[in-house]
């Protein structure tokens, strides 16, 4: 397990307001890197977070645990796009962006690699604009757990295994590789049960499973 302070880089909320991880200093944070135009793992993470948040709230911890996704694609993930993603796909938690410099610093510290790559052909269509995508962003998968003092306590850099269960709207974002990962995720990976165990350890309270995507 880890115990190191997370740098407090300036971030921007989906409402366009200035924020930072320090704004959630009294909360337990479950954080994942993502991009709204992802075609493979990110929709799976969003789906996993929806299910995990449901269990956390059922355990009476909704006011203490904050799920959060921060973009690796600041060039396209504007506050307006993030707000639209939240509304379209049911992501009821902070979705944050920032300047490329600030996000690079955060991801470098956390060990998240980020690389812009050519879009696969035939190109997927942007769910918001209806236009063909021109590039993709490869990045490290997984999630991080941060305690109320702002220290990273746990991380898992593997993709989620949802065993084929995902909301249809999120499923529609997936390319062929993403559809394969939904049903046949490669090892190593983490399940909803794995994540609940980790969150339970972080908050010091057992959280029962049972939620599904």
Secondary structure by P-SEA (a helix, b strand, c coil): cbbbbccccbbbcccccccccccccccccbbbbbbccccccaaaaaaaaaaaaaaaaaaccccccccbbbbcccccccaaaaaaaaaacccccccccccaaaaaaaaaaacbbbbbbcccccccccccccccccbbbbbbbbbbbbcccccccccccccccccccccaaaaaaccaaaaaaacccccccccaaaaaaaaaaaacbbbbccccc
